[in-house]
Amino acid sequence: MSVIALANLSRSRWKNGLGTKATIATGDGWSLSHAWIDRDSQFSDFGGLDRTCVMLAGAGLTLTFEGGSAVDLPAPGTLQSFSGDWPAQARLHDGACHVLNVMTDRARSTHTVEVARFLPTAGYAVVLAGSVSCDGQVARFGDTVALPCDGEASSDLVTVAVGLHAHHARS
Protein backbone atom coordinates (compact mmCIF):
# COMPACT_ATOMS: atom_id res chain seq x y z
CA MET A 1 0.00 0.00 0.00
CA SER A 2 1.50 3.33 -1.05
CA VAL A 3 -0.88 5.64 0.82
CA ILE A 4 -1.17 5.40 4.60
CA ALA A 5 -4.32 7.34 5.50
CA LEU A 6 -4.24 9.35 8.72
CA ALA A 7 -7.91 8.48 9.32
CA ASN A 8 -7.04 4.76 9.39
CA LEU A 9 -4.29 4.99 12.02
CA SER A 10 -4.98 3.88 15.60
CA ARG A 11 -4.28 6.41 18.33
CA SER A 12 -2.61 5.59 21.63
CA ARG A 13 -1.17 7.48 24.59
CA TRP A 14 2.38 8.83 24.58
CA LYS A 15 5.04 6.91 26.46
CA ASN A 16 4.59 9.39 29.38
CA GLY A 17 0.76 9.42 29.04
CA LEU A 18 0.53 13.20 28.46
CA GLY A 19 -0.56 13.23 24.79
CA THR A 20 -1.75 10.98 21.98
CA LYS A 21 0.05 9.55 18.97
CA ALA A 22 -0.54 7.45 15.89
CA THR A 23 2.32 5.41 14.48
CA ILE A 24 2.66 5.66 10.70
CA ALA A 25 5.56 3.24 10.24
CA THR A 26 8.45 1.72 12.19
CA GLY A 27 11.57 -0.16 11.26
CA ASP A 28 14.88 -1.32 12.67
CA GLY A 29 15.89 1.66 14.80
CA TRP A 30 13.38 4.25 13.51
CA SER A 31 9.78 5.40 13.79
CA LEU A 32 7.51 7.89 12.05
CA SER A 33 4.38 9.05 13.89
CA HIS A 34 1.78 11.76 14.37
CA ALA A 35 1.42 13.39 17.80
CA TRP A 36 -1.31 15.62 19.17
CA ILE A 37 -0.43 18.03 21.94
CA ASP A 38 -3.47 19.54 23.65
CA ARG A 39 -1.79 21.11 26.70
CA ASP A 40 1.61 22.26 27.90
CA SER A 41 3.49 19.09 28.74
CA GLN A 42 6.79 17.33 29.21
CA PHE A 43 7.96 15.37 26.17
CA SER A 44 8.66 11.67 26.70
CA ASP A 45 12.27 10.62 27.32
CA PHE A 46 13.80 8.99 24.26
CA GLY A 47 17.45 8.64 25.28
CA GLY A 48 19.67 7.31 22.48
CA LEU A 49 17.35 8.61 19.76
CA ASP A 50 17.60 11.63 17.48
CA ARG A 51 14.30 13.40 16.91
CA THR A 52 12.77 15.83 14.47
CA CYS A 53 9.37 17.44 15.13
CA VAL A 54 7.47 19.14 12.31
CA MET A 55 4.46 21.36 12.99
CA LEU A 56 1.56 20.09 10.84
CA ALA A 57 -1.35 22.09 12.29
CA GLY A 58 -1.99 24.53 15.11
CA ALA A 59 -0.86 27.96 16.29
CA GLY A 60 2.61 26.78 17.27
CA LEU A 61 4.59 25.70 20.28
CA THR A 62 7.87 26.37 22.02
CA LEU A 63 10.18 23.56 23.08
CA THR A 64 12.27 24.41 26.13
CA PHE A 65 15.18 22.11 26.89
CA GLU A 66 16.82 21.44 30.23
CA GLY A 67 19.33 24.23 30.76
CA GLY A 68 17.02 26.88 29.35
CA SER A 69 17.56 26.82 25.57
CA ALA A 70 14.33 27.06 23.59
CA VAL A 71 13.16 26.77 19.99
CA ASP A 72 9.89 27.78 18.38
CA LEU A 73 7.76 25.84 15.95
CA PRO A 74 5.50 28.82 15.17
CA ALA A 75 3.50 27.57 12.18
CA PRO A 76 2.78 24.56 9.97
CA GLY A 77 5.85 23.51 8.04
CA THR A 78 8.38 24.57 10.68
CA LEU A 79 10.64 21.89 12.09
CA GLN A 80 13.27 21.29 14.73
CA SER A 81 15.76 18.46 15.22
CA PHE A 82 17.09 17.60 18.68
CA SER A 83 18.45 14.79 20.80
CA GLY A 84 15.92 12.55 22.54
CA ASP A 85 18.35 12.66 25.49
CA TRP A 86 17.44 16.31 26.12
CA PRO A 87 14.50 16.70 28.50
CA ALA A 88 12.00 18.94 26.68
CA GLN A 89 8.91 20.82 27.77
CA ALA A 90 6.31 21.86 25.16
CA ARG A 91 4.43 25.14 25.70
CA LEU A 92 1.53 25.75 23.34
CA HIS A 93 1.19 29.23 21.84
CA ASP A 94 -2.60 29.28 21.39
CA GLY A 95 -4.33 25.92 21.51
CA ALA A 96 -3.69 22.34 20.47
CA CYS A 97 -1.05 21.34 17.92
CA HIS A 98 -0.53 18.38 15.62
CA VAL A 99 3.09 17.43 14.88
CA LEU A 100 4.98 14.81 12.93
CA ASN A 101 7.70 12.99 14.88
CA VAL A 102 10.63 11.28 13.21
CA MET A 103 12.91 9.31 15.56
CA THR A 104 16.01 7.25 14.82
CA ASP A 105 18.30 5.23 17.07
CA ARG A 106 21.56 7.08 16.46
CA ALA A 107 23.58 3.86 16.85
CA ARG A 108 21.71 2.24 13.93
CA SER A 109 20.36 4.94 11.63
CA THR A 110 19.95 8.61 10.74
CA HIS A 111 17.15 10.60 9.17
CA THR A 112 16.61 13.67 7.04
CA VAL A 113 13.48 15.81 7.08
CA GLU A 114 12.62 18.62 4.70
CA VAL A 115 9.49 20.56 3.82
CA ALA A 116 9.26 20.31 0.03
CA ARG A 117 6.99 21.48 -2.78
CA PHE A 118 7.33 18.17 -4.62
CA LEU A 119 6.87 14.44 -4.19
CA PRO A 120 10.22 12.88 -3.23
CA THR A 121 11.40 9.67 -4.89
CA ALA A 122 12.33 7.67 -1.76
CA GLY A 123 11.39 7.39 1.91
CA TYR A 124 8.08 8.82 3.06
CA ALA A 125 6.14 11.97 2.21
CA VAL A 126 3.52 13.33 4.62
CA VAL A 127 1.10 15.67 2.85
CA LEU A 128 0.99 19.14 4.42
CA ALA A 129 -1.00 20.83 1.63
CA GLY A 130 -2.46 19.79 -1.72
CA SER A 131 -2.82 16.15 -2.71
CA VAL A 132 -1.12 13.22 -4.39
CA SER A 133 -2.83 10.53 -6.48
CA CYS A 134 -0.82 7.36 -6.04
CA ASP A 135 -1.60 3.82 -7.15
CA GLY A 136 -5.32 4.59 -7.35
CA GLN A 137 -5.46 6.27 -3.93
CA VAL A 138 -5.47 9.97 -3.03
CA ALA A 139 -3.35 11.33 -0.17
CA ARG A 140 -4.41 14.61 1.44
CA PHE A 141 -3.43 16.53 4.58
CA GLY A 142 -1.80 14.23 7.15
CA ASP A 143 -1.78 11.18 4.90
CA THR A 144 1.58 9.54 4.19
CA VAL A 145 2.88 8.26 0.88
CA ALA A 146 5.35 5.36 1.14
CA LEU A 147 7.80 5.91 -1.70
CA PRO A 148 8.47 5.22 -4.46
CA CYS A 149 5.04 5.49 -5.99
CA ASP A 150 3.76 6.17 -9.46
CA GLY A 151 1.80 9.28 -8.62
CA GLU A 152 0.62 12.65 -9.71
CA ALA A 153 0.81 15.69 -7.44
CA SER A 154 -1.46 18.72 -7.33
CA SER A 155 0.15 22.06 -8.20
CA ASP A 156 -0.16 23.23 -4.57
CA LEU A 157 1.51 20.15 -3.07
CA VAL A 158 3.65 20.62 0.04
CA THR A 159 5.08 17.53 1.73
CA VAL A 160 7.25 16.68 4.68
CA ALA A 161 9.88 14.50 3.00
CA VAL A 162 11.43 11.93 5.35
CA GLY A 163 14.53 9.96 4.44
CA LEU A 164 15.72 7.09 6.62
CA HIS A 165 19.29 5.82 6.36
CA ALA A 166 20.64 2.71 8.10
CA HIS A 167 24.26 2.72 9.24
CA HIS A 168 26.31 0.09 7.44
CA ALA A 169 28.25 -2.39 9.53
CA ARG A 170 31.99 -1.82 9.45
CA SER A 171 34.26 -4.74 8.67
N, CA, C and O of each residue as an XYZ file, in Angstrom:
684
protein
N       0.845     -1.176      0.000
C       0.000      0.000      0.000
C       0.893      1.242      0.000
O       1.759      1.380      0.864
N       0.694      2.126     -0.942
C       1.504      3.334     -1.053
C       0.989      4.465     -0.184
O       1.784      5.262      0.315
N      -0.322      4.559      0.012
C      -0.884      5.637      0.819
C      -1.300      5.085      2.182
O      -2.032      4.100      2.279
N      -0.812      5.748      3.229
C      -1.173      5.399      4.598
C      -2.057      6.539      5.089
O      -1.567      7.627      5.393
N      -3.350      6.288      5.165
C      -4.323      7.337      5.498
C      -4.306      7.644      6.995
O      -4.385      6.738      7.825
N      -4.202      8.914      7.324
C      -4.238      9.353      8.718
C      -5.501      8.838      9.410
O      -5.440      8.394     10.556
N      -6.629      8.895      8.729
C      -7.906      8.480      9.322
C      -7.924      7.003      9.710
O      -8.721      6.601     10.558
N      -7.060      6.192      9.107
C      -7.044      4.758      9.388
C      -6.056      4.351     10.476
O      -5.985      3.177     10.839
N      -5.290      5.312     10.999
C      -4.294      4.989     12.015
C      -4.930      4.947     13.408
O      -5.796      5.759     13.731
N      -4.491      3.997     14.216
C      -4.976      3.882     15.597
C      -4.207      4.835     16.495
O      -2.988      4.959     16.382
N      -4.916      5.502     17.378
C      -4.285      6.414     18.332
C      -4.024      5.691     19.644
O      -4.767      4.795     20.044
N      -2.938      6.110     20.308
C      -2.608      5.589     21.629
C      -1.976      6.718     22.440
O      -1.682      7.787     21.905
N      -1.772      6.474     23.718
C      -1.174      7.480     24.592
C       0.331      7.524     24.365
O       0.941      6.529     23.976
N       0.926      8.700     24.614
C       2.382      8.831     24.584
C       2.992      7.921     25.638
O       2.312      7.447     26.547
N       4.271      7.694     25.497
C       5.038      6.913     26.457
C       4.840      7.450     27.882
O       4.749      6.665     28.825
N       4.770      8.798     28.051
C       4.586      9.389     29.380
C       3.108      9.646     29.717
O       2.802     10.152     30.796
N       2.191      9.299     28.795
C       0.761      9.425     29.039
C       0.185     10.822     28.888
O      -1.004     11.013     29.144
N       0.990     11.821     28.476
C       0.532     13.204     28.459
C      -0.007     13.687     27.110
O      -0.404     14.847     27.002
N      -0.034     12.855     26.101
C      -0.557     13.232     24.794
C      -0.971     11.981     24.040
O      -0.902     10.878     24.583
N      -1.398     12.140     22.801
C      -1.753     10.984     21.981
C      -0.883     10.955     20.735
O      -0.345     11.974     20.300
N      -0.761      9.752     20.172
C       0.054      9.553     18.975
C      -0.593      8.507     18.086
O      -1.465      7.749     18.510
N      -0.141      8.488     16.840
C      -0.543      7.451     15.891
C       0.704      7.095     15.086
O       1.269      7.942     14.394
N       1.121      5.854     15.183
C       2.319      5.408     14.482
C       2.001      5.193     13.010
O       1.056      4.487     12.659
N       2.806      5.815     12.158
C       2.662      5.659     10.705
C       3.433      4.431     10.247
O       2.893      3.570      9.551
N       4.708      4.357     10.646
C       5.564      3.240     10.240
C       6.736      3.150     11.207
O       7.157      4.152     11.787
N       7.258      1.937     11.374
C       8.450      1.721     12.194
C       9.350      0.739     11.476
O       8.908     -0.032     10.625
N      10.605      0.780     11.831
C      11.571     -0.160     11.262
C      12.675     -0.405     12.264
O      12.543     -0.063     13.439
N      13.755     -0.992     11.807
C      14.881     -1.316     12.667
C      15.581     -0.031     13.091
O      16.421      0.494     12.359
N      15.237      0.472     14.264
C      15.886      1.660     14.796
C      15.256      2.974     14.400
O      15.898      4.013     14.555
N      14.023      2.988     13.892
C      13.385      4.250     13.513
C      11.873      4.162     13.662
O      11.292      3.076     13.661
N      11.247      5.334     13.792
C       9.785      5.403     13.791
C       9.336      6.741     13.228
O      10.039      7.748     13.320
N       8.160      6.723     12.650
C       7.511      7.890     12.053
C       6.096      7.905     12.609
O       5.362      6.929     12.460
N       5.698      9.027     13.261
C       4.383      9.051     13.895
C       3.811     10.461     13.957
O       4.534     11.454     13.876
N       2.501     10.517     14.103
C       1.779     11.759     14.371
C       1.676     11.899     15.888
O       1.608     10.900     16.604
N       1.664     13.139     16.375
C       1.424     13.391     17.802
C       0.517     14.601     17.934
O       0.652     15.582     17.203
N      -0.405     14.514     18.875
C      -1.312     15.620     19.175
C      -1.000     16.110     20.575
O      -0.958     15.337     21.533
N      -0.782     17.404     20.669
C      -0.432     18.028     21.940
C      -1.573     18.991     22.268
O      -1.782     19.973     21.555
N      -2.310     18.712     23.344
C      -3.475     19.543     23.653
C      -3.295     20.376     24.914
O      -4.212     21.082     25.335
N      -2.101     20.293     25.522
C      -1.793     21.111     26.698
C      -0.276     21.194     26.844
O       0.457     20.381     26.280
N       0.183     22.180     27.602
C       1.610     22.264     27.903
C       2.005     20.970     28.593
O       1.317     20.517     29.507
N       3.118     20.369     28.159
C       3.489     19.089     28.743
C       4.956     18.759     28.502
O       5.601     19.287     27.597
N       5.449     17.876     29.338
C       6.795     17.335     29.205
C       6.795     16.335     28.061
O       5.879     15.519     27.952
N       7.821     16.387     27.198
C       7.963     15.371     26.165
C       8.494     14.089     26.808
O       9.196     14.136     27.818
N       8.155     12.960     26.221
C       8.658     11.674     26.698
C      10.173     11.608     26.525
O      10.732     12.239     25.628
N      10.831     10.838     27.392
C      12.275     10.618     27.321
C      12.561      9.565     26.256
O      12.044      8.449     26.320
N      13.383      9.926     25.284
C      13.795      8.988     24.259
C      15.314      9.013     24.144
O      15.866      9.311     23.085
N      15.984      8.693     25.262
C      17.447      8.641     25.283
C      17.970      7.698     24.208
O      17.416      6.621     23.984
N      19.060      8.121     23.536
C      19.666      7.311     22.482
C      19.078      7.550     21.111
O      19.587      7.034     20.116
N      17.994      8.340     21.046
C      17.350      8.611     19.758
C      17.574     10.059     19.342
O      17.689     10.948     20.186
N      17.634     10.283     18.049
C      17.603     11.626     17.484
C      16.191     11.865     17.000
O      15.557     10.968     16.443
N      15.690     13.090     17.214
C      14.299     13.404     16.913
C      14.194     14.619     16.010
O      15.029     15.522     16.061
N      13.169     14.631     15.193
C      12.765     15.830     14.466
C      11.258     15.952     14.619
O      10.523     14.998     14.364
N      10.797     17.133     15.039
C       9.375     17.441     15.130
C       9.043     18.455     14.046
O       9.772     19.428     13.849
N       7.939     18.222     13.345
C       7.470     19.136     12.305
C       6.048     19.548     12.651
O       5.183     18.696     12.853
N       5.805     20.853     12.718
C       4.456     21.355     12.986
C       3.592     21.091     11.743
O       3.917     21.545     10.646
N       2.491     20.352     11.927
C       1.557     20.090     10.836
C       0.336     21.003     10.913
O      -0.144     21.486      9.887
N      -0.165     21.240     12.120
C      -1.354     22.091     12.289
C      -1.336     22.676     13.692
O      -0.827     22.063     14.630
N      -1.897     23.866     13.819
C      -1.988     24.529     15.108
C      -1.280     25.874     15.075
O      -0.651     26.244     14.083
N      -1.399     26.600     16.190
C      -0.855     27.956     16.286
C       0.581     27.974     16.789
O       1.118     29.046     17.069
N       1.204     26.828     16.909
C       2.611     26.777     17.271
C       2.874     26.378     18.696
O       1.979     26.351     19.540
N       4.151     26.063     18.946
C       4.593     25.698     20.275
C       6.055     26.072     20.432
O       6.773     26.282     19.455
N       6.476     26.149     21.683
C       7.875     26.373     22.020
C       8.367     25.156     22.774
O       7.721     24.686     23.711
N       9.520     24.647     22.356
C      10.176     23.564     23.076
C      11.282     24.182     23.917
O      12.163     24.864     23.395
N      11.230     23.937     25.232
C      12.270     24.412     26.130
C      13.019     23.186     26.639
O      12.422     22.236     27.145
N      14.337     23.233     26.493
C      15.178     22.107     26.886
C      15.817     22.385     28.238
O      16.004     23.535     28.633
N      16.148     21.298     28.942
C      16.822     21.438     30.231
C      18.046     22.329     30.035
O      18.806     22.138     29.085
N      18.237     23.278     30.909
C      19.327     24.228     30.764
C      18.862     25.560     30.218
O      19.613     26.535     30.226
N      17.603     25.611     29.734
C      17.018     26.884     29.347
C      16.973     27.224     27.879
O      16.294     28.183     27.514
N      17.662     26.487     27.002
C      17.563     26.822     25.575
C      16.162     26.472     25.077
O      15.534     25.527     25.554
N      15.689     27.255     24.107
C      14.332     27.060     23.590
C      14.308     27.278     22.092
O      15.102     28.047     21.551
N      13.382     26.588     21.423
C      13.163     26.772     19.987
C      11.658     26.858     19.742
O      10.862     26.239     20.449
N      11.291     27.627     18.742
C       9.886     27.779     18.377
C       9.560     26.983     17.125
O      10.353     26.906     16.186
N       8.392     26.404     17.138
C       7.755     25.839     15.948
C       6.487     26.673     15.790
O       5.422     26.267     16.254
N       6.587     27.848     15.133
C       5.497     28.819     15.171
C       4.336     28.544     14.227
O       3.242     29.071     14.432
N       4.550     27.725     13.191
C       3.505     27.567     12.177
C       3.689     26.251     11.437
O       4.774     25.670     11.467
N       2.638     25.777     10.773
C       2.779     24.562      9.971
C       3.952     24.671      8.999
O       4.162     25.697      8.353
N       4.700     23.581      8.922
C       5.852     23.514      8.044
C       7.168     23.844      8.722
O       8.228     23.670      8.122
N       7.122     24.324      9.976
C       8.376     24.573     10.683
C       8.808     23.289     11.376
O       7.978     22.472     11.774
N      10.128     23.123     11.516
C      10.643     21.887     12.094
C      11.832     22.168     12.980
O      12.474     23.214     12.884
N      12.115     21.204     13.853
C      13.275     21.290     14.729
C      13.793     19.890     15.011
O      13.026     18.988     15.349
N      15.100     19.715     14.869
C      15.756     18.457     15.218
C      16.444     18.618     16.567
O      16.961     19.692     16.876
N      16.454     17.557     17.374
C      17.089     17.600     18.683
C      17.318     16.186     19.186
O      16.754     15.225     18.663
N      18.145     16.075     20.202
C      18.448     14.786     20.803
C      17.315     14.358     21.727
O      16.808     15.160     22.511
N      16.922     13.099     21.633
C      15.919     12.553     22.544
C      16.427     12.451     23.969
O      15.651     12.201     24.892
N      17.749     12.648     24.158
C      18.349     12.659     25.491
C      18.041     13.952     26.233
O      18.138     13.998     27.460
N      17.672     15.005     25.506
C      17.437     16.315     26.119
C      16.016     16.385     26.668
O      15.063     16.322     25.891
N      15.848     16.513     27.965
C      14.500     16.705     28.504
C      13.877     17.963     27.886
O      14.492     19.030     27.883
N      12.666     17.830     27.371
C      12.004     18.944     26.675
C      10.601     19.153     27.222
O       9.877     18.202     27.512
N      10.244     20.403     27.352
C       8.907     20.816     27.773
C       8.263     21.547     26.596
O       8.880     22.444     26.022
N       7.049     21.185     26.231
C       6.312     21.865     25.161
C       5.343     22.862     25.777
O       4.575     22.521     26.677
N       5.385     24.111     25.280
C       4.433     25.137     25.701
C       3.672     25.584     24.456
O       4.261     26.096     23.504
N       2.365     25.385     24.477
C       1.526     25.747     23.340
C       1.362     27.260     23.255
O       1.242     27.936     24.277
N       1.358     27.791     22.029
C       1.186     29.232     21.842
C      -0.273     29.638     21.991
O      -0.578     30.605     22.689
N      -1.182     28.908     21.340
C      -2.598     29.285     21.392
C      -3.462     28.098     20.976
O      -4.088     28.117     19.916
N      -3.492     27.082     21.804
C      -4.332     25.924     21.512
C      -3.540     24.717     21.046
O      -2.319     24.763     20.902
N      -4.269     23.639     20.814
C      -3.690     22.339     20.469
C      -2.877     22.386     19.180
O      -3.114     23.208     18.294
N      -1.909     21.471     19.109
C      -1.052     21.338     17.918
C      -0.973     19.875     17.497
O      -1.145     18.959     18.301
N      -0.710     19.693     16.230
C      -0.526     18.375     15.621
C       0.857     18.398     14.986
O       1.137     19.235     14.127
N       1.724     17.476     15.408
C       3.089     17.426     14.883
C       3.402     16.054     14.309
O       2.761     15.053     14.629
N       4.410     16.049     13.449
C       4.981     14.808     12.933
C       6.270     14.573     13.695
O       7.082     15.487     13.834
N       6.468     13.362     14.189
C       7.700     12.986     14.884
C       8.458     11.963     14.057
O       7.901     10.954     13.626
N       9.728     12.239     13.845
C      10.635     11.278     13.215
C      11.706     10.975     14.251
O      12.339     11.892     14.774
N      11.915      9.688     14.555
C      12.907      9.310     15.558
C      13.762      8.170     15.022
O      13.259      7.202     14.453
N      15.080      8.315     15.223
C      16.005      7.253     14.822
C      16.968      6.950     15.958
O      17.410      7.848     16.675
N      17.283      5.682     16.110
C      18.296      5.226     17.068
C      19.642      5.588     16.467
O      20.051      5.005     15.463
N      20.340      6.553     17.076
C      21.557      7.085     16.464
C      22.650      6.039     16.290
O      23.565      6.245     15.491
N      22.584      4.921     17.014
C      23.576      3.858     16.849
C      23.307      3.023     15.592
O      24.199      2.330     15.102
N      22.074      3.092     15.072
C      21.709      2.241     13.929
C      21.314      2.987     12.673
O      21.422      2.443     11.574
N      20.850      4.248     12.814
C      20.357      4.943     11.626
C      20.350      6.453     11.819
O      20.549      6.956     12.924
N      20.120      7.159     10.725
C      19.948      8.608     10.738
C      18.723      8.933      9.894
O      18.196      8.082      9.179
N      18.281     10.188      9.995
C      17.147     10.600      9.170
C      17.367     12.015      8.657
O      18.132     12.799      9.218
N      16.666     12.309      7.570
C      16.614     13.665      7.036
C      15.146     14.045      6.916
O      14.301     13.209      6.595
N      14.852     15.317      7.177
C      13.483     15.807      7.084
C      13.528     17.163      6.408
O      14.329     18.022      6.776
N      12.667     17.352      5.419
C      12.625     18.623      4.704
C      11.195     18.901      4.273
O      10.476     17.989      3.866
N      10.784     20.155      4.361
C       9.494     20.562      3.819
C       9.733     20.904      2.363
O      10.560     21.756      2.040
N       8.988     20.219      1.468
C       9.262     20.313      0.030
C       7.986     20.566     -0.765
O       6.897     20.172     -0.346
N       8.124     21.210     -1.888
C       6.993     21.477     -2.783
C       6.963     20.479     -3.938
O       6.635     20.824     -5.073
N       7.314     19.236     -3.618
C       7.333     18.171     -4.621
C       7.154     16.830     -3.918
O       7.196     16.742     -2.691
N       6.954     15.795     -4.719
C       6.869     14.437     -4.191
C       8.253     13.813     -4.301
O       8.751     13.621     -5.411
N       8.883     13.493     -3.179
C      10.216     12.883     -3.232
C      10.172     11.521     -3.926
O       9.095     10.998     -4.212
N      11.333     10.960     -4.190
C      11.397      9.671     -4.890
C      11.626      8.491     -3.955
O      11.420      7.344     -4.352
N      12.054      8.756     -2.705
C      12.329      7.671     -1.765
C      11.930      8.096     -0.358
O      11.786      9.286     -0.076
N      11.755      7.118      0.515
C      11.393      7.389      1.906
C       9.896      7.520      2.078
O       9.126      6.703      1.574
N       9.491      8.556      2.796
C       8.081      8.821      3.062
C       7.801     10.294      2.804
O       8.680     11.141      2.966
N       6.576     10.592      2.402
C       6.137     11.975      2.213
C       4.802     12.142      2.919
O       3.823     11.483      2.567
N       4.759     13.018      3.909
C       3.521     13.325      4.618
C       2.962     14.597      3.987
O       3.656     15.609      3.898
N       1.711     14.539      3.551
C       1.100     15.671      2.847
C       0.748     16.767      3.852
O       0.026     16.536      4.821
N       1.274     17.959      3.597
C       0.993     19.138      4.417
C      -0.064     20.006      3.735
O      -0.910     20.600      4.403
N      -0.012     20.076      2.414
C      -1.003     20.832      1.628
C      -1.112     20.185      0.254
O      -0.182     19.522     -0.204
N      -2.245     20.381     -0.395
C      -2.455     19.792     -1.715
C      -2.788     18.319     -1.610
O      -3.290     17.857     -0.585
N      -2.505     17.575     -2.682
C      -2.823     16.148     -2.706
C      -1.908     15.413     -3.682
O      -1.262     16.011     -4.544
N      -1.881     14.106     -3.512
C      -1.124     13.216     -4.387
C      -2.021     12.042     -4.744
O      -2.590     11.408     -3.856
N      -2.155     11.743     -6.035
C      -2.832     10.529     -6.477
C      -1.745      9.492     -6.689
O      -0.805      9.711     -7.453
N      -1.876      8.363     -6.007
C      -0.815      7.357     -6.043
C      -1.429      5.965     -6.039
O      -2.157      5.597     -5.117
N      -1.130      5.205     -7.069
C      -1.597      3.817     -7.151
C      -3.100      3.697     -6.915
O      -3.553      2.768     -6.248
N      -3.870      4.633     -7.460
C      -5.317      4.591     -7.353
C      -5.867      5.152     -6.059
O      -7.079      5.108     -5.848
N      -5.026      5.676     -5.189
C      -5.460      6.274     -3.927
C      -5.079      7.751     -3.935
O      -4.168      8.160     -4.656
N      -5.776      8.544     -3.135
C      -5.466      9.968     -3.026
C      -5.027     10.264     -1.600
O      -5.717      9.918     -0.641
N      -3.874     10.908     -1.471
C      -3.350     11.328     -0.173
C      -3.573     12.820     -0.024
O      -3.234     13.606     -0.909
N      -4.153     13.204      1.119
C      -4.406     14.609      1.438
C      -3.759     14.922      2.781
O      -2.990     14.115      3.303
N      -4.067     16.097      3.348
C      -3.426     16.533      4.581
C      -3.292     15.395      5.599
O      -4.264     14.711      5.919
N      -2.072     15.211      6.096
C      -1.800     14.234      7.148
C      -1.597     12.820      6.676
O      -1.075     11.991      7.421
N      -2.001     12.518      5.442
C      -1.778     11.180      4.897
C      -0.304     11.046      4.502
O       0.367     12.036      4.210
N       0.177      9.818      4.500
C       1.576      9.544      4.188
C       1.661      8.695      2.928
O       0.888      7.756      2.738
N       2.613      9.043      2.073
C       2.883      8.257      0.878
C       4.199      7.519      1.109
O       5.239      8.142      1.324
N       4.147      6.182      1.062
C       5.351      5.365      1.137
C       5.939      5.324     -0.268
O       5.267      4.925     -1.219
N       7.177      5.733     -0.391
C       7.796      5.905     -1.703
C       8.732      4.746     -2.027
O       9.250      4.102     -1.114
N       8.957      4.471     -3.303
C       8.466      5.225     -4.462
C       7.015      4.875     -4.779
O       6.507      3.825     -4.385
N       6.377      5.766     -5.489
C       5.041      5.493     -5.989
C       4.889      6.172     -7.338
O       5.520      7.190     -7.620
N       4.049      5.589     -8.151
C       3.761      6.166     -9.459
C       2.576      7.095     -9.242
O       1.423      6.666     -9.288
N       2.867      8.371     -9.005
C       1.800      9.276     -8.616
C       1.831     10.588     -9.351
O       2.775     10.923    -10.066
N       0.742     11.326     -9.139
C       0.616     12.651     -9.715
C       0.254     13.611     -8.597
O      -0.678     13.368     -7.830
N       1.009     14.717     -8.511
C       0.815     15.689     -7.441
C       0.029     16.892     -7.927
O       0.127     17.286     -9.089
N      -0.762     17.480     -7.012
C      -1.457     18.724     -7.329
C      -0.429     19.859     -7.389
O       0.670     19.737     -6.848
N      -0.787     20.942     -8.039
C       0.150     22.058     -8.202
C       0.462     22.762     -6.882
O       1.473     23.457     -6.782
N      -0.387     22.594     -5.871
C      -0.160     23.232     -4.573
C       0.419     22.272     -3.528
O       0.339     22.539     -2.329
N       0.997     21.161     -3.979
C       1.511     20.147     -3.066
C       2.646     20.686     -2.201
O       3.574     21.325     -2.696
N       2.552     20.416     -0.898
C       3.649     20.621      0.043
C       3.719     19.345      0.871
O       2.711     18.899      1.418
N       4.908     18.759      0.963
C       5.081     17.531      1.732
C       6.164     17.719      2.786
O       6.995     18.623      2.705
N       6.127     16.845      3.765
C       7.245     16.684      4.682
C       7.946     15.421      4.195
O       7.449     14.309      4.379
N       9.109     15.610      3.570
C       9.875     14.501      2.997
C      10.776     13.916      4.079
O      11.565     14.636      4.691
N      10.660     12.603      4.316
C      11.427     11.929      5.353
C      12.289     10.853      4.702
O      11.785      9.946      4.039
N      13.590     10.973      4.905
C      14.529      9.958      4.444
C      15.107      9.227      5.639
O      15.476      9.849      6.636
N      15.185      7.918      5.542
C      15.724      7.088      6.622
C      16.929      6.338      6.080
O      16.870      5.749      5.000
N      18.028      6.362      6.839
C      19.290      5.816      6.361
C      19.927      4.936      7.434
O      20.318      5.425      8.494
N      20.028      3.644      7.155
C      20.641      2.715      8.101
C      22.151      2.852      8.028
O      22.724      3.040      6.955
N      22.795      2.753      9.207
C      24.265      2.717      9.243
C      24.703      1.357      8.711
O      24.080      0.335      8.998
N      25.768      1.357      7.945
C      26.306      0.093      7.436
C      27.332     -0.448      8.415
O      28.137      0.299      8.972
N      27.291     -1.758      8.615
C      28.248     -2.392      9.526
C      29.654     -2.242      8.968
O      29.880     -2.382      7.766
N      30.593     -1.954      9.861
C      31.994     -1.823      9.448
C      32.668     -3.169      9.563
O      32.398     -3.937     10.487
N      33.557     -3.455      8.608
C      34.256     -4.744      8.669
C      35.661     -4.582      9.180
O      36.393     -5.566      9.295
